[in-house]
Amino acid sequence: MDSGFGYFATDDAVRPDVLARLVEQRGHTALLFTEHTHIPVPPGGQTPKDEWGGDLPRRYWHTYDPFVASMAAGAATTRLRVGTGICLVPEHEPLGLAKTVASVDNLTGGRFEFGIGAGWNREELRHHGVDPARRFAVMRERVQAMQEIWTRDEAEFHGDFVSFDPVWSWPKPAQRPYPPILVGGAGPRVFDRVLAYGDAWLPNYGPGILDRVPELFRRAEEAGRDIAVVMLSTPADPGALEQCEKAGVARVMAWLPSAGYDWVQRAMDAFENALADLHGE
């Protein structure tokens, strides 16, 4: 079980390249960046809420583009895996997104990981011309269309939401057949999505999540697939980390604060201390 971090890379916190060097120096495997293109202003200018009704922190509308952040992080390191955690696929046009993913993977020497999700902010999705009720179907077609682009010299796709005649598009990703696709979410049909077009499940740690891992592994085995579990939001707690390890989680990832260097280092220290306790170091 390896380790890494998720990060809201904001314009008022530690830069992606600076953080990436620190994460690599301290021996972790990966750094994933979040995405929101924007956050719609609520009526009356009230504090935005998440889908559960809680106040939304300002970091949600101060994030750098995750692909720019990934490229900065990748250019500043030599081994660290970088990527999105998560990219809101329905908010992107697939021909352009396919080229962006392939470009970052190519320029980082095959170190990109494509964490994806359909999004929860319905107004944000509507601003991108997407019906929130169809967002998962839109995501499926856009991912499948990109897989065609990444793996074929002449790619063609015709679906309900994506349609194009044969196209040429290079560069192709450095990783074959394409960067690993980490499917976020924890809804009742998430395993259908993981098995249809993903390489790993990328849930947030929480009640009952680990109880679902055996079902995923069973279904993956039945389908002849090798599916990994990458756990976001893993707490700095040796007991939780031990449960992840026993469940077969491939990588645990904690969130780092969107803050100054000292705050980030303290958060990393806490997570590393919990990992050390797990292994009796």
C-alpha positions as CSV (number, residue, x, y, z in Angstrom):
1,M,0.0,0.0,0.0
2,D,1.6,3.3,-1.1
3,S,0.6,6.8,-0.2
4,G,0.0,10.3,-1.6
5,F,-2.1,13.4,-1.2
6,G,-5.0,15.3,-2.7
7,Y,-4.8,19.0,-2.9
8,F,-6.9,22.1,-3.7
9,A,-4.2,24.0,-5.5
10,T,-5.3,27.6,-5.0
11,D,-3.8,30.9,-5.9
12,D,-3.2,31.8,-2.2
13,A,-1.5,28.6,-1.0
14,V,1.6,26.5,-1.6
15,R,2.3,26.3,-5.4
16,P,1.8,23.0,-7.1
17,D,5.4,22.7,-8.2
18,V,6.7,23.6,-4.7
19,L,4.4,21.1,-3.1
20,A,5.2,18.4,-5.6
21,R,8.9,18.6,-4.9
22,L,8.2,18.2,-1.2
23,V,5.8,15.3,-1.7
24,E,8.4,13.5,-3.8
25,Q,11.3,14.2,-1.4
26,R,9.3,12.7,1.4
27,G,8.8,9.5,-0.5
28,H,5.2,9.5,-1.5
29,T,3.8,8.2,-4.8
30,A,1.2,10.7,-6.1
31,L,-0.3,14.1,-5.9
32,L,-3.8,14.7,-7.3
33,F,-5.4,18.1,-7.9
34,T,-9.1,19.0,-7.6
35,E,-11.2,20.8,-10.2
36,H,-14.0,23.3,-10.3
37,T,-14.1,25.6,-13.3
38,H,-16.1,28.1,-11.2
39,I,-18.7,28.2,-8.4
40,P,-22.1,29.8,-9.3
41,V,-23.0,32.7,-7.0
42,P,-26.2,31.8,-5.0
43,P,-29.2,34.2,-5.1
44,G,-28.5,37.2,-2.9
45,G,-24.8,36.5,-2.8
46,Q,-25.1,34.1,0.1
47,T,-22.4,31.6,1.0
48,P,-22.4,28.7,-1.5
49,K,-23.5,25.3,-0.1
50,D,-22.3,21.8,-1.0
51,E,-24.9,19.2,-2.0
52,W,-25.3,18.3,1.7
53,G,-26.1,21.9,2.7
54,G,-22.8,22.8,4.4
55,D,-20.9,26.0,3.7
56,L,-18.6,25.7,0.8
57,P,-15.0,26.8,1.6
58,R,-13.6,29.5,-0.6
59,R,-10.9,27.2,-2.0
60,Y,-13.5,25.7,-4.3
61,W,-13.5,28.9,-6.4
62,H,-9.8,29.7,-6.1
63,T,-8.3,26.5,-7.6
64,Y,-5.9,26.4,-10.5
65,D,-6.8,24.4,-13.5
66,P,-5.8,20.8,-12.5
67,F,-4.1,20.0,-15.8
68,V,-1.9,23.2,-15.5
69,A,-1.2,22.3,-11.9
70,S,-0.4,18.7,-12.9
71,M,2.0,19.9,-15.6
72,A,3.7,22.2,-13.1
73,A,4.0,19.4,-10.6
74,G,5.3,16.9,-13.1
75,A,7.9,19.3,-14.5
76,A,9.2,19.9,-11.0
77,T,9.7,16.2,-10.2
78,T,11.1,13.1,-11.8
79,R,9.2,10.2,-10.2
80,L,6.0,11.6,-8.6
81,R,2.7,10.6,-10.2
82,V,0.4,13.6,-10.8
83,G,-3.1,13.9,-11.9
84,T,-6.7,14.9,-11.3
85,G,-8.6,14.1,-8.2
86,I,-11.1,14.7,-9.8
87,C,-11.7,16.1,-13.3
88,L,-15.3,16.9,-13.9
89,V,-15.6,15.3,-17.3
90,P,-19.1,16.5,-18.2
91,E,-17.7,20.1,-18.1
92,H,-15.2,19.4,-20.9
93,E,-15.4,18.9,-24.6
94,P,-14.0,15.4,-25.2
95,L,-11.8,16.1,-28.3
96,G,-10.0,18.9,-26.4
97,L,-9.9,17.0,-23.1
98,A,-8.4,14.0,-24.9
99,K,-5.5,16.1,-26.2
100,T,-4.9,17.7,-22.8
101,V,-4.7,14.4,-21.0
102,A,-2.4,12.9,-23.6
103,S,-0.2,16.0,-23.7
104,V,0.3,16.1,-19.9
105,D,1.0,12.3,-19.8
106,N,3.4,12.6,-22.7
107,L,5.3,15.6,-21.2
108,T,5.6,14.0,-17.8
109,G,6.9,10.8,-19.2
110,G,3.8,8.7,-18.4
111,R,3.2,9.9,-14.9
112,F,-0.4,11.2,-15.2
113,E,-3.4,9.7,-13.5
114,F,-6.9,10.6,-14.7
115,G,-9.2,10.8,-11.8
116,I,-12.8,11.5,-13.0
117,G,-16.2,12.3,-11.7
118,A,-19.6,13.6,-13.0
119,G,-19.9,16.6,-10.5
120,W,-22.4,17.5,-7.8
121,N,-23.0,21.2,-8.4
122,R,-26.0,21.2,-10.6
123,E,-25.8,24.9,-11.6
124,E,-22.1,24.6,-12.4
125,L,-23.1,21.7,-14.8
126,R,-25.9,23.7,-16.4
127,H,-23.5,26.6,-17.1
128,H,-21.5,24.1,-19.2
129,G,-24.7,23.1,-21.1
130,V,-25.1,19.7,-19.3
131,D,-28.4,18.4,-17.9
132,P,-27.4,17.3,-14.4
133,A,-29.8,14.4,-14.7
134,R,-27.8,13.0,-17.6
135,R,-24.3,13.8,-16.3
136,F,-23.3,10.2,-15.7
137,A,-24.4,9.2,-19.3
138,V,-22.5,12.2,-20.6
139,M,-19.4,11.2,-18.7
140,R,-19.5,7.6,-19.9
141,E,-19.7,8.7,-23.6
142,R,-17.0,11.3,-23.3
143,V,-14.6,8.9,-21.6
144,Q,-15.3,6.2,-24.1
145,A,-14.8,8.7,-27.0
146,M,-11.4,9.7,-25.5
147,Q,-10.4,6.1,-25.2
148,E,-11.0,5.8,-28.9
149,I,-8.9,8.9,-29.6
150,W,-6.0,7.6,-27.4
151,T,-5.9,4.2,-28.9
152,R,-6.6,4.6,-32.6
153,D,-4.8,6.4,-35.4
154,E,-8.2,7.3,-36.9
155,A,-10.8,7.6,-34.2
156,E,-14.5,7.8,-34.7
157,F,-17.4,7.9,-32.2
158,H,-21.1,8.2,-32.5
159,G,-23.4,8.3,-29.4
160,D,-26.2,10.3,-27.9
161,F,-24.0,13.1,-26.5
162,V,-20.7,12.7,-28.4
163,S,-20.5,12.3,-32.2
164,F,-17.6,12.8,-34.6
165,D,-16.4,11.2,-37.9
166,P,-12.9,9.9,-38.2
167,V,-10.2,12.2,-36.7
168,W,-6.5,12.4,-36.3
169,S,-5.3,13.5,-32.9
170,W,-1.7,13.3,-31.5
171,P,0.2,13.1,-29.2
172,K,-1.0,9.8,-27.9
173,P,-0.5,9.2,-24.2
174,A,2.9,7.9,-23.1
175,Q,1.1,5.2,-21.0
176,R,-0.5,2.4,-22.9
177,P,-3.2,2.1,-23.7
178,Y,-3.8,5.4,-21.8
179,P,-3.3,6.8,-18.3
180,P,-5.1,5.0,-15.6
181,I,-8.7,6.2,-15.2
182,L,-9.7,6.5,-11.5
183,V,-13.5,6.7,-11.2
184,G,-14.7,8.7,-8.2
185,G,-18.0,8.5,-6.4
186,A,-19.7,6.2,-4.0
187,G,-23.2,5.9,-5.4
188,P,-25.1,2.6,-5.9
189,R,-23.9,2.3,-9.5
190,V,-20.3,3.4,-9.2
191,F,-19.0,-0.1,-9.7
192,D,-20.8,-0.3,-13.0
193,R,-18.9,2.8,-14.1
194,V,-15.5,1.5,-12.8
195,L,-15.9,-1.8,-14.6
196,A,-17.2,-0.2,-17.8
197,Y,-14.4,2.3,-18.4
198,G,-12.2,2.6,-15.3
199,D,-9.0,1.1,-14.0
200,A,-9.5,2.0,-10.3
201,W,-12.1,3.1,-7.8
202,L,-11.4,6.5,-6.2
203,P,-13.8,7.0,-3.3
204,N,-13.5,9.2,-0.3
205,Y,-12.9,7.4,3.0
206,G,-16.0,7.2,5.1
207,P,-18.5,5.0,6.9
208,G,-19.2,1.7,5.0
209,I,-16.7,2.4,2.2
210,L,-14.3,-0.4,3.0
211,D,-17.2,-2.8,3.4
212,R,-17.9,-2.4,-0.3
213,V,-14.3,-3.3,-1.5
214,P,-14.9,-7.1,-1.5
215,E,-17.8,-6.7,-3.9
216,L,-15.7,-4.6,-6.3
217,F,-12.9,-7.2,-6.3
218,R,-15.4,-10.0,-6.8
219,R,-17.0,-8.3,-9.7
220,A,-13.7,-7.4,-11.2
221,E,-12.5,-11.0,-11.0
222,E,-15.7,-12.2,-12.7
223,A,-15.1,-9.7,-15.5
224,G,-11.5,-10.6,-15.8
225,R,-10.4,-7.2,-14.8
226,D,-7.6,-6.0,-12.5
227,I,-9.2,-3.1,-10.6
228,A,-7.3,-1.1,-7.9
229,V,-8.8,1.0,-5.0
230,V,-7.2,4.4,-4.3
231,M,-8.6,5.9,-1.1
232,L,-9.0,9.7,-0.9
233,S,-9.7,11.5,2.4
234,T,-7.8,8.9,4.4
235,P,-7.5,10.2,8.0
236,A,-4.1,10.4,9.8
237,D,-5.2,7.5,12.0
238,P,-3.2,4.2,12.2
239,G,-6.4,2.2,12.8
240,A,-8.1,3.6,9.6
241,L,-4.9,3.0,7.7
242,E,-4.7,-0.6,8.9
243,Q,-8.3,-1.2,7.8
244,C,-7.4,0.1,4.4
245,E,-4.4,-2.1,4.1
246,K,-6.3,-5.2,5.2
247,A,-9.1,-4.4,2.7
248,G,-6.6,-4.4,-0.2
249,V,-6.5,-0.7,-0.8
250,A,-3.6,0.1,-3.2
251,R,-3.0,3.7,-2.1
252,V,-4.1,5.9,0.7
253,M,-4.3,9.6,0.2
254,A,-4.9,12.4,2.7
255,W,-6.0,15.9,1.8
256,L,-3.5,18.7,2.4
257,P,-4.7,22.1,3.5
258,S,-4.8,25.0,1.0
259,A,-2.5,27.0,3.1
260,G,1.1,28.1,3.7
261,Y,4.2,25.8,3.7
262,D,4.3,25.3,7.5
263,W,0.6,24.2,7.7
264,V,1.1,21.8,4.8
265,Q,4.2,20.3,6.4
266,R,2.3,19.8,9.7
267,A,-0.5,18.0,7.9
268,M,2.1,15.8,6.1
269,D,3.9,15.1,9.3
270,A,0.6,13.9,10.9
271,F,-0.2,11.5,8.0
272,E,3.4,10.2,7.9
273,N,3.4,9.6,11.7
274,A,0.2,7.6,11.3
275,L,1.8,5.5,8.5
276,A,4.9,5.0,10.7
277,D,2.7,3.8,13.6
278,L,1.0,1.4,11.3
279,H,4.2,-0.2,10.3
280,G,5.7,-0.1,13.8
281,E,8.4,2.4,12.9
